[in-house]
Amino acid sequence: MEDDIQKEIGYLLSVGFEGTAITPQVKSLIEEYHVGTIALQAKNLQDAAQAVELIKSLQKLAYDAGYSEPLLISLDQENGGVNSIFDPDYFRQFPSAMGLAACRASDKGLTRTVSCAAAKELSCLGVNWLVGPVFDVHSDNERPQPMGVRSFGEDPEHVAEQALESMLGYRAGGLLTCTKHFPGYGNLDFLGSPSDIPIVSGTFDQLLSSSLIPFQTAINHRTDAVLVGACGMPDVKGAQVQYACLSHSVVTGLLRRRMGFDGVILSDCLEIESLYEGVGVSQAAAMAINAGCDMIMLCQSYSNQVEAIRGISTAVKSGLISRIHIKSASNRVRQMKIGHLSWERVWNPGGLARLDALKSAHKTLSRTAYEASITLVRDFGNNIPLQNDVHPEEVLLLLTPLVEPFRPERLPDMADISQASASPRPINIARHYNNREGHSYLEGETTFHALGVSIAKRWRGKVVHTSYTASGISPLHEKLVSEAAAVILLTADGVRNVYQYGFTKYIVSLCQSQYQIQSSPQRISSGGKPCIVVAASSPYDFMKDKQVPTYVCTYDLTRPPMEALVRVLFGKLKAVGLPPTARQLRSRSTLHRQLWLVEKLQPNRDKHALQDLFDQVRMAASNTFSDPEAQYPAYCFEVSSYFTTYEPLIKSEHFVVRNSSTHKVYGFCATHYIETLARGCIASIVVSSDHRGRGIGYSLHQHAMGYLQRLPGIEIVQFGSELPAIFAGIPNRLSTNQLSLRGWVKNRGWDVGNWNHHEFHAIRLLRDWKATTSPEKIASSHGFKYDPICARDEDELNHHLLMGTGFGVANSALRHPVIITDLYRRARADIQGCKIVLARDIRNNKIIGSIILYHSSSQINPFFPVHDKQTGGLAGIVVSSNSQAASVVHGLVAKSATVLVEIGFLSAQIFIVRSFFFLSCFISSYTDNTGGRLRIPCDFGKYWLSTGIGVS
């Protein structure tokens, strides 16, 4: 029994080791302590062949030791400049997270495709768990960003979308994933020295509406694991959170309970300096497990790893941690393994042969991705391509900082994120290139050697390359600038390396004050000689500084982006990447978004204020013609649409965010609940256009979800309501600048990739209107006839409705027999307001189709609103599923339109679920030259909750 619990404890460790082969220490950790995960790092990996053999050796040790499941072999591999392994013979270089995000203008699916490719390469080695991708959000680009280009950007919803695409790509490529770095490293504060624990500002509620949005998205899409960082959280009320991964409030209270994560939770490395000195490894290990972590990471020292195991064991023996707690944690890890790992896959990972087969396709993908990522932020002087203003025989000057050459090494999650670039060495000599000669380099200059050579190959004149350092401007720099016709200046994280910022500003100023004697009038008038500034790492170096007239971003300084940069500089490639700042529709500080008090709608109190809100939103949309609100029918913005009772079939409860002092309503949310179907829906959320981006919509959504989830017996929740058909969902036909609306819905946890489509159709009918083919001719040529309903048809009609709706197997409420039968019952009872038209098979007189006609005063109207008294409504189309179904629909709609014309209606409105295969079969019958015209104002998507309650 004691041995079993010791094995379970070992199962909770993710350990690193020294060396590139099996050592006595790692052998002991596997055979004696039964550790569950080996965390490989750059120090363990030389090339692909060695990695394959090392991983197989580790797995064989585990197999021989009696492991029932293979070891988890984890790796940090974020692409860009953060790689634990890079073998140019077998691995391809891919863009960083921010580089991939920049590609969205060219190919929105590129992030998933690249991540899948990277995962396939790692899987060939035997790696099965990626410690990534990064879900952190940059929330303050006015200062150095600790995550740099490792983050997908600064807008939480866009980061959620891109990081999720990356996660799904890694999964598709065969890897487990670990979302990091919870609760978000995008805005860390280092209050003391860089070795001190960093601080994440914000309360739980503030973080949930900002930097935790991507993490919630990952949880909703069943991420395998979440890494919790070792950061302080001083703003959390009622808890002293010195280290998040050791805090029960953070790990269990926030991540496990409030955000609903039930997968594996991994702690940050417990050997970081501040935690090691402040708490100690043994204490920290016990605290992390007690806080709710399922696995703890210890990357370095064997003695620390053994100390951690003993610390957890002591905590179990003393009763601080229960055996059940250990069992629950190990079971979560085991379930993650069982769902993905197998010994067969361990012994046959693909290896070098599979890597060789992937090489060609991945090389093309790498080039495509890097070419799509290069971003031209601005080019005021039209300096790109260089041939625009510079004669090809003149001198080009390339200025680059001294930085460490790219090496395939991991950047530790905590230890290095506060550090600046490697210290550069002073330089006093310029390097000159032409197409024939090679030259020696100082240490640090080799990083950009290939760039200089590549430029020289494309330029007939002389190319001069020199470096700059923290020593600043030298007379040599000034002399070279004066002699050059154009300057290309690179920075590498200049926001943190202040000397780069000062040097660049001086060179730009120098260029703007100079021009060659042979300069063209255009160049003189544009403000001096061309100076192209290239950010080879963080794009924030000069993002907002318009005194830098030409600014290009590459997002990393490896060879592929430098090659793409050269093609851009010489006009062989257009820079189409988008900068991270382009992702936000409006400037806002999401960190301080507040949670608002949400109240139940009270008609007597809120009626007029709510109508004012609707009018304001509708007016703002009509003025711009770009807001999605402009696509909704007018009755969506009428208070009367929400004060109607639908009981007993549908129960409703609506909510508002209001200013109790001025009595203004800032936001509104409508919810419905169909008890018979155990289904609830958030029908609509409307926020004043003057108060958006402040958390009102988020507050309403959270409150509505809580209300619906507390209703007895609820099984399904959906966003968008086809019954009543007030707001059918989010418009599917959104322009590019409106797509964040669907992203907002997606990041609340809704599966926008799995929805039913609905369409409103409006048909204008003139008094002399006639269809190109009469309804009777349609019917006779397809073997059916029209018939009004009578009392004796009730049983047969109910049977037809049951068969025609497929016994309720479809997701749409409009296809459910309980709903459709109730609508027809109401229509039969309302003789003055409704009319039912049947289609019967002439061979056996059986009902094969039906439709309801109604007007604005009928019992059906509240469900499918027709506010215009001159408009008739068509609803409840049900046809038998057979080869003539499309013709039956065609005929029923034509017949109904004819009847409406005879009664005196000027237009007709119909609401259709697109999953009906006959959606557009009747459109061609209505043309302008027959007096009728079909208008389709909007196509909507109704979304299902993608996790927890509901279906997907």
N, C-alpha and C positions, 0 to 999 in steps of 0.2 A: 504493500500500500504506500509505504514511504517512497519507494523507488518510483512508483507511478506519479506521485505528485512532483517529484524532482524532475521527471521527464516533462511533465506539463509545464513546469516553470521554465525549463530550457527552451521549450517550444515557443516561448514568448520573447525570445531574444533575436535581434538582428545584429549580427556581429561582422566586423571587418578583421583583416589580418595583414601582416606584413609579408611581402615577397610575391614572387610570380609562380611559385609551385607550392605543393602541400608542405606545411610546416608542422612541427610537433604541436604547436599551440592550436592551430585550427583542427588538427586531428583529434586533440583532446576535447575541444569544444563540441565536436560532432559525436565522438564515441562515448565520452564520459558524461557530458552535460546535455546531449540531445538537443542542441540549438535548432531552431526552425528555419532560420534565414541566414544566408551568407550575403553580406553587402559588399559587392566588389567595387573597387575604386581604380583610378588610373594607375596607382602604384602596383596593382596586381596584374595589369594587362599590358602586354607588349605589342601583340598583333593578333590577327584573327586566328591563325593556326594555334598559337599558344593558348588563346582564350578558350577555344573549343576543348583542348586537352585538359586544361585546368578545371573547367566546369564539369567535365565528365569524371575527372578524378574525385572532385568533391562529392558528386552524386554517388559514385561507387562506394566511397567511405560511408555515406548515409545508408545505402542499400545493405552493405555488409553489417552495419550496426543494427539492422532490424527495423529501419524506418518503414512505416506503412505507406507514407506518401513521400514523394521527392522533396528535396530541399527547395525552398524559395531562393532563387538567385536574383538579387536585386541590383539595380544599376541606376545611377544618375546619368541621363543622356538627354540634354535639352536642345541639342543642335546649336547652330551658331558657333559661339566660342566656348560652350560648355559641353564637353564631351569626355567621357571616361575612357573611351577607346576610339582610335581613329587609325585605320590601316588603309592607305591610299590604294592598295592593290585590290581591296575588297569592299571598302566602305565609301559611301559618297557623302560629301558635305552638303548639309541642308540649312536653310535660313533659321535664325532664331525665332522665338515666339513673335516678337514685334515685327520682324521681317516678314513672317507669314501673314500677319494681320494686314500688312501693307499691300499684300497681293490681292485683296478682296475685289479691287476694281477690275482685275483681269479674270479671276476664277475664284468664285466663292467656295468651291469645293477643294481648293488646293491645300488648305490646312489639313483636312482629313486625309487626302491622298499622300502628302508628304509624311505625315505621322505614321500612316500605315506602312509606307516604304521603310522608314527608319525602324519600325517594330519588326518587320520581316528580317532585316539585317541582324538585329540583336537576337531574334529567335533562332537564327541559324547557328549562333554560338552556344545556345543553351540557356541564355538569359530568359527568365519568365516573368519578371516583375519590374516594371519601370517605376522609379520613385519620381513621379511626375504625371501629367504636365503641371506647369505653374498656373494657378488660378488667381494670383495676386493682381490687385488693381492699383495703378499709380493714381493717387488722389491729390497730389500737389506737385505740379510740374514746374513750380516756381523755384524749386530747390533741388539738390541732387537726389536722384531716385535710387534707392538702395538696390532694387531689382534690375534696373536698367532695361536692356532689350530682352531680358528673360521674361518680362511681362508682356501680355498681349496688348496693353494700352491703359487708358485712363478712364474710359467709360465702363461702369460695371456691367451694363447689359451687353455691350459689345464684347468685353472680355469673356463674359459668360458664354456667349455664342461661339467665339473662336476657340476658347479653351475646351469647351464641350466637343467641338469638331475634332480637336486634337486628341482628346481622350477616346472618342469613338474610333478614330483612326488607329491609335495604338492597340485598342481592343481587336479591331478587325485584322491587324497584323499579327495577332497571337500573344499579346502581352497583357498581364494584369496591370492595373494602374493604381497610382496613389496620389490623390489630389493634394497639392501643397500650395502655400504654407499657411495653414489655418492658425489664427483668425485673420490673416492677411498681412504680408510684409511690404505692401506697396507704399506705405507711408510711415516708416519706422523713424523714431527719434532716438538719437544716441546722446543721452544727457551728460555722460561722462566721457571716458576714453572709449575708443572703439571696442575694447575688450569687455566693457560693461554690458549688462543685459539691455537690449533695445526695448523701446516702449511703443506699444500700439495704443493710440488715443481713441476715445469714443466709448460710450456705453454699449451694452448689448443691442439695445433697440436702434441706436444710431448705426452700428455696424451692420445690423440685419438689413437696413435700407440702403446700404452702400457697398462696402467692400466684401460683405458676405453673400451678396447676390450671386456671384459666380459659384461659390461653394454650395449654395442651396440648389442651384441648377445641377451641379454634379451629383448631389445627393438624390435629387429627383430622378436622375438618369442612372441610378444604381452604381455609382463609382465603387470600385472594389475596396478602397482604403482611403483614409485621410491622414496626412501628416500634420500633427499639432506642434507648433513651434515653441521654443523656449524664450518667449518674450513676456515682458511685463504689461499689465493692463490696469493702469492706475485709476481709470474712470469707472470701473465696475463697482456698482454700489453693493454694499453688504458683503464684500469679499476682498481679501487682500491677494490679488493675483500678481505674484512676483514672477512666476514662470507659468505660462499658459498650460504647458503639457503636464504640469504637476498639480493643476487646479481642478478640483471636482466640479466647481461652478462652471468652468469652461468646457472641460471634456465631457462630463456627464450632463450637467445642467443645460448648457448651450448647444453643444454639438449633438449629443445623443437624444436629449428630450425635446428641446425647442425646435431643432432643425430636423429631427426624425431620422438621424443616421443610424443604421443597424449593422453596418459592416465593420471592417477592421480599422482600429485607430492605432496609428504608429506615432511614438514620441519622436521628437527631434533628438539628435545625438546628445547623450547625457555627459559627454566628455568635453563640451565646450568650456572655455576657461572660467567664465563667470559662474556657471552652475557647479563646476567641479570645485571651485574655491568656496563658493557660498553655501553649498548644501552637502556635497560629497556624493560619490557614485552610489554607494549602498543605500543611503537615505533617498536619493533621487529616484532610484529604481523602484523602491517600495512605494514612494509617493505617486509615481506615474501610474503604476498598476492600480493602486487604491483610487486614484482620480478617475480611472475608467479606461486608460490605455490598454489595448490588447497586446501590444508589442512595444518593446523599447529598443532603441538603436544605440549601439556602442561600437564606434568605427575603428578604434585604434588599439588600445592596450589590452593584452590578454589578462593581466592582473585586474584591471578594472572590470572586465567582463565577468570574471569569476567572482569578484567582489559583489557585483550586482546580483548574480544568481544567489549568492549566500544571503544578501540583504533581503531579497524577496522571500527566500526560504525561512529566514528568521521572522519576518513579518507574518508568515502563515502560522508558524509554530506559536507565536505570541498572541494570535487571534486578531491582529490588526487587519489582516486580509484573510478572508474565509477561503476554504478549499473550493467551495461552490463558485466563488468569484474567479479563481484561477481556471477552473473547468470551463466556465462560460467564455472566458477570454480565449483559451486554447481551442475551444469548439468553433469560435468565429474564424480563427486563423485556419483551422482544419477545413471548415466548409469552403473557405476561399480556395484552398488548395484542391479539394476534391472536385470542385466545379471546373477546374482548368488544367491541372497537372496530371500526368500519367508517366509511369516508368517507361512505357514504350516510346513516348515522345522524348524522354530524357536520353535514351540510347540512340535515337535517330533525329537529332535536331535540324538536320539539313547540311550543316557544316560548310566547308569551303566550296564544295560542288554547287550547292544551292546559291551561295553568295556569288559565285562566278556567273551563274545563270541570270541573276538579277542585275548584274553590273550595267549592262547596256541600257536597259529601261530606266534604271535609277540615275544614270548619268544624264540622260535626257531630261528627266524630272528635275534634277538639281539645277540644270541650266535654266529650265523654264521658270522654276520658282524664283531663282535669284534675279532673272531678267524682269519678272513681274514685280519684284519688291523695290527696285531702285526708285527713289522718290525725288522728284524735282519740286521742292517746296516753293521756290520762286526763282525767277530769272528776269529781273527788271531790265537788265542791260542787253537781253537777248544774246548772252555770251555763249550759249550752247546751241548748236555745235561750235567748236572753237574756230572752225573755218569761217564763221560769220564775220569776224572782225580781225582775225590774225592771219597774216600772210604765212603760207606754209614753210617759207624759208627762215622765218624769224625764230627767236629763242623762246622756249617754254621753260618756266621754273616750277619745279615740284618741291613743295615743302611738307615734310612729314614729321610727326613727333617720334621720339625714341620710345618704343614700347617693346615689351617682351614678344619674341616671335610666337606665333600660334603653336601651342602644343596640345595634344589630346589629353587634357587633364580636367578633373572635376573641380568645380568651385564649391567649397563647402557651403552648406546652407546658411550657417550663421557666421563662421569664422571670417569669411572674406567679404561679405556683402557690404561692409562699411569701409573697406579699404579702397584707396585710389589705385590707379594704374601703377605698374611697376616703375620704380624710380628710374628716370632716364639718365643717361650719361652725357656730359657736355661734349660738344662737337665743334671743331674749328675748321674742318675741311669740307669742301663741296665735292660731290661725286658727279661726274659728267658721263652721259650716255650717248652713244650713237648705235646704229644698227649692227655694228660689227664687233665692238670691243666689250670685254667684260672687265669688271673692276672689283677690288676687294671692298669689304664693308666693315664698319665698326659694329660692335655688338649692339643689337637693337635696331640697326638700320635694315637688317635683312627682312624684317616684317613687310616692308613695302618695296623690296628689291624688284619683285616680279612686276609690280605696278609700273615702276619706272621703265623697265625694259619694254613692257607692253606699249606704253605711250611712245617710246622711242621708235618702235617698229612702225608706228602709224604716222610719224611726223618726219618730214624731210629735213627740217631744220634741227638745231641743237636742242637737246633736252638736258637741263641741269637739275640735279636732284641733291638736296641737302636736308639735313634734319635740324630740328630745333628742340631745345630742352628748357628746363627750369631756369637756366642761366639767362634766358631772355634774348632780346635783340642784340645782334653783333654787327659791327661794320660790314662784315661779309654778307649778312642777310640784306642789308640796305643796298649794297653794291649790286648783288644779284637781282634784286627787284628792279633796280633802275635799268639794268641791261636787258631784262626780259620783256617780251611783248605781251605776255599773259602769265598769270600765276595760278597754279592749282595748289590749294592749301588744305591739308587733311587735319582733322582733330579726332581724338579718340577719348571720348568721355570728358570733354572740356569743362563741363559743369563742375565736376569734382577736381579736375586737374586745372587749377586756376591759372597756371602759367600759360596753358594753351589758349585760354580765353583772352588774356592780355596780349599775347603774341599775335593772335588772329586779328584782333581789333586794330592793332598798330599796322599790320600789313595791309589790311583792307583800306585803312585811311591813307597809307602811303600810295597805294595803287590809284585811289580816287584823285590824288593830287598830281599824278604823273600821266603823261602820254608821250609816245614817241614822236619824233619830228615827222616820220612818214605816216603818222596815224591818219586815218580817214576822218572826214568831218563828222561822220556818225559816231565814231569812237570818242572824239573830243566832246561832243555834245552830250554823250551818255555819262560823262563823269570820269574819264580816265581810262587806264588800261584794264582789261578784264581780270577779275579776281574771282575764281570759283572756289567756294569753301565747301568741303565735303566732310560730313560727319560720318566717320567710319564705325561708330559705336552708337552711343545715345543720340537720338535725333533732337534732343532738347537743348543741345549746346547753343544754337543760335536760331531756334525755331521762331521766336517772336521778334528777333532783332532785324528789323528791315533795313538797317544800315549795312547789313551784309546782303548785297543785291542779288547774288546768285548762290543758292544754297541747295545742296544735294545730300540725301541720306542713303547709306548702304546697309546700316543696322549690324554689320559685323565686318571684320577686316581680314577674313580668310581669302584665299585666292579666287574662288568663284565670284563673289560680289565685286572684287576688284576688276576682274575681267569684264563683268557686265558694265561696271562704271566706265571703263575705257570706251566701250562701244557707245555708251550714252554721250560721252564727251565729244566723240567724233561723228555723231549723227547717224551711227549705224543701228541704233536702238533708241526707241522713245521711252522715256521714263514715265511709267504709268502708275507707280505705287502711290498709295495715299498715306499721309502722315497721321500719327495717332490723334492729333487734335481735330482731325476732320470727322471723327466718329461721333462727336457730340452735336446734337441739334441746337443746343443752347448752352451758354456758359452757366455752370451751377456748381455749387459745392455740395456733393452728395453726402459727405460725411455728416453734415449737420442737419440733414433732412429729419424733420420731427414726426413723431407719431401724433396724430390728431384724435381728439375725442369724437367718436362716432355715435350718433343717436338714431333712434327709430324715427322714421318719417311720421309726422303728425299733420294730416291734411289741413286742418283748420289753422294751424300755426304756420305751416311751410308752403302752402299752396302757391301763393303769389311770389314768394322768394324763389321757389323752384322754377316757376315759369320764367322769371327774370334770368335765372341761370341758363335755361334752355335757349332763351332768346339771344343771350349774349354769345353762347357757343355757336349757335346757328349763324348769327350775324358775322362773327369772326371768320367762320368757314366760308361763307358766301363772298366775303370781301377778298379772300386770298385765292379761292378756287383750288386750293391745294390740300387743305385739311381733309382727313377721312370723313369727318362729319358731313361734308358736302355730299357724300354718296348715299346718305340715309334718306328715306322718305320723310316728309315733313311731320307725320304723326309721331315719329320717334321723339320729337321735341314738343309734344303737347302733354301737359300735366294730366289731362283727362285719360290718357292712355294708361296711366299707372294707378288711377283711383278706381278702376273697374274691378269687380269681384269675379273670380273664375271658379268659385267653390260650387259644388264639392270636388270637382275634378282637379283643380289646381289651387294651392294656397300660396299667398304672396306675403312678403315682408320686405319693406324698403328702408333704406338708411340714408342719412345725410351727415355731412360735416358742415357746420354752420357757425356763424359769428353771432353769439347770443346777445351781443350788445347792439349790433346794427341790424340783426335778424336776417342778414344775407346768407344764402346757401352757397358754399364754395364747391361742394361735391355731392354726388348722388349715386347710389347703387341700388339696383333692383334685383331681387331674388325671387325665385319661384320654387315650389316643391310639389311634385306629383306623387302623392302618397302611394297610389296604386302601383306605380312603377318603382317605388323606393328611389326616386331620382330628384336631385336638386340641381338648380342652375343659378349661376350669376348671370343675369340677363343683360345687364349693362352697367358700366361705370362711366360717369360723366363728370369732368372736372372743369371748372372755369378756366378759360384760356389764360387768364391773368394770374392764376395760382398753380400752374403746373410746375412740376419739378420740385415740389416742396413736401412730397410724401403723402398728399391727400389721397391720391388714387391707391397707393400702397396701403394706407390705413383702412380705407373702405374695403379693399380686397381681403385683407387679413381678417377684418371683423366679419365680413360676409362668410368667409370660409369657416370661421369658428362657429357661426350661427348654424350653417348648414350641416356641419359635422356633428353638432349636438342633437340634431333632430333624430327621433327614434326610428330605427330600422333603415336608415339611409344607406344605400349601396353605391350609388353613382353620383358624381358631381360633374357638371359640364359648364363651359364658358360660352355663352351665346344661347339664345332661346328661339327655337322654331315654333314653340307653342307656349304662350302667345307670341305671335310673330311681330314683336315690337323691334327688338334688336336681335338679328339672327346670328350675330357674331362679328368678327373682324372682317372688313372687306378684303377679298383676295386680290383685287386689282389695285394694289397700292403702288404709287410711284416710288422711286428710289429713296427720296427724302422722307417717306412716310414709313419705311420698313421698321423703324424702331418701335412703332406701335405694336406690331406682331412680336417683336423681340421682347417688349415689356411683358406681354402675355406669356411668352415662352419662359421668361425668367421668373415668373410667379409659380412655375411648376407645371404648366399646361403643355401637352404634347401637340404642338402645332403641325407636326408632320403627319397627324392621323386625324382628319376631320371629315365631317360630312359637308358637302357643298349645298348651298341653297341659293335660289335666285328669285328676285322679284321681277315680274314682267308687267308692263303696262301697255294695253292695246287701245289706241284711239279709234273710236267708232263714229263714222258719220251716219246721218240718218238714211242716206241712200247706199250705205255700205253693203257690199256683197263679196263673198269669198270667190277666188278664182275658180274653185271647184265647190259646188254646193254641198252642204252636209249630207243631204239625202243621196247624192251621187257617190260620195265617199263611202257611205254605209252600204249601198246596194252593190257596189263593185267589190266590197270586201266581205259580204255575207253577213251583215248585221243590220239592225234597225234601231231607231230611237223610240223610247217609250216613257211616258210620265209615270211616276210611282203611284201606287194605290195601297190601301190598307193590307190587302192580301199578300203583298210582296215582302212584308217585314221579315219573315223567317228566311226567305231566299236571299234577301239583301244582306242579312247578317252573316249568312254562310259565305256569300260572295266577298264580303269585307274581310272575313277571317282568312279565306284562301288568298285573296289578293294582296294582303299585307304579309304573307309568308309566316303567319302565326307569331309575329312579333320578333323575328330573328334579327331584324335590322336595328342599328343603333338609334336611328331617328325616331323620335316620339310620334312623328306623323306616319310612320309605318307600323305602329303598334295597334293591334286590334282593339284594345281597351279604349284608346284615344279616338281612333277613327270611328268606332261604333258609337261613342258618346256624341261626337260631332253630328253624325247622321241622325241620331235620336233627337238632338236639339233641332235639326233642320226639319224633320218630319213634324215636330210639335209646333213649329213656327210657320204656319201656313201663309201668313201675311208677309213674312220677311225672307222666306227661303223657297227654293224650288229645286227638286232633285230630278236630274235627267239620267235615264238608264240607257245602256246599249245592250241589246239582246241578240243572241245568235239566231238567225232566221231558220236554222235547221231544227233546233230543239227548244227555242224560246228561252234559253237560260240566260241569266244576267252575266255579261262578260265585261261590263264597264259601268262606271257611275261617276257623277260630278255634282257638286252643290253650287247653285247660284244664290247669291244673297245681296242685300243692300245695307246701307250704313245703320239702319235701325233694327237689324235682325239680331237673333241670339248668337249667330255665328260671328258677327262683326267684331266683338271684343277679342276674339282669338286671331283674326286676320283683319286688322283695322282698315276700313274704307271710310275716310272722313268726308270725302266729297260726295254729296248727295247725287251727283250726276255720274258717279262711277259705280258700276256693278262689280261684285267680287265673284271669283271662281276659286273653289277650294275642294279639297278632299277627293282628288282624282284617284280612283282605284280601278285597275284593269287586271284581268286574268292574264297570267303569264303564258302566252302562246305566240305563234308566228305573226298573228295579225294585231298584236297589242299596240304597236306604233300607230297603225291605221285607226284603231279604236280611239286612241287619245286624240289624234288628228281630227276625227269626226266629232268627238264630244266637245272639244274646244270650239270648233267651227259652229256646231249647233248652238252651243251656249252663247257665243257672240251674236249669232243671228237672233236668238230669243231676247237678249239684252237690247239690241237695236229696236226690236218690235215694241218692247216695253217703253223705250225712250231714253235709255242711258247713252251717254256720249263716249264713255271709255270703260274699259274692263281692267281688272287687276287680278293677277294670278301669282301664286306662290308655289314654287316647285322645289323638291329635293332632288339634287343633281344625280343622286345614286339611282334614280329612275332612269332606265336606259333610253326612255323616249323623250328626254329633255327638249331637244331642238327639232323634233321631227315635224312640227307644225309651223315653224317659223316662216318657211318659204311661201306659205299660202297668203301671207299678209304683205302686200306691196303698196307703194304709194299710188300706183295707177288703178288700184281697185278701191281706193278711198280709205284704206286702213294702214296703220303704221305700227310696227312693234318697237317698243322702247325697253331696254334692259338697264335700269338705273344702277343695279348693284348685284354683285356676286359675293356671298359671305361664306366664311368658314366657321363651323362650330367646333370647339376644341374640347377634348377630354382631358381630365386630370391624369397626369402621367404617372403618378405614384400615390401610394396610400389609398384612400377611398377612391373608387372609380374604376374605370376600365381604360385601356389604351390599345 
